[in-house]
Amino acid sequence: MPGNPDPDRPLAIGAWEEAFGSPPPSYLSVAFMRKAVAYEAQCKASGGLPASVRRSLRQIAEGKPVADAGGGDLRSGSHLVREWNGRTYQVEVVEGGYRIDGKDWASLSAIAKHITDTTWSGPRFFGLTRRPGSGR
């Protein structure tokens, strides 16, 4: 209802100002402010995002393409997803290689060949590299 302000808004604004040192933008909802304040508290308690992730996010916010902003290093536990001929394939990065459908592989190229039955650059197949001359 217009003209009927949320009674919790002053508390949320106060928590925001305490957490961030400045007033929030007027358009933020109470729910969003609560989540942002909780996230900020979690970051302070646990150290927040790694510097490499913060750097990549900053580059993306400045307009750099997502594919170019990442460091390119895949950490154990990461997942790569690719759709091919109507089937979705999910590859998990594991220590020393990759796992798909419960089977371990030494390289993404071997997985790409297994999926397509042709020779592919695994990183290119999974969208981790740019095609020469494509601008992507």
C-alpha angles and dihedrals in degrees: 000000000000114000092024104102122203108260089216093057096090090052092048091049091050092050090048093051091049093049099042104023096235138066118273122248108274094240096062117112123232090244092054093047090051091051093047092049091048091049091049090051090050091051092050091050097046104028098257128241121346115262091248091057092047089050092050092048091049090051091050091049088052090056103264112144113260092237090057098043100062122089090236094232114127114210126210108272095035117128129215119199127198131171115214126175093342097313126103116222122198119197121193119209108229133178106291098004147342138304129211126170090353094304124112121227131189097218144022089231091060089051092048090051090048091052099043102026088228134090112271137164099253095212090050092046090054093045098250096125137043124248111245111257094004098101087229 
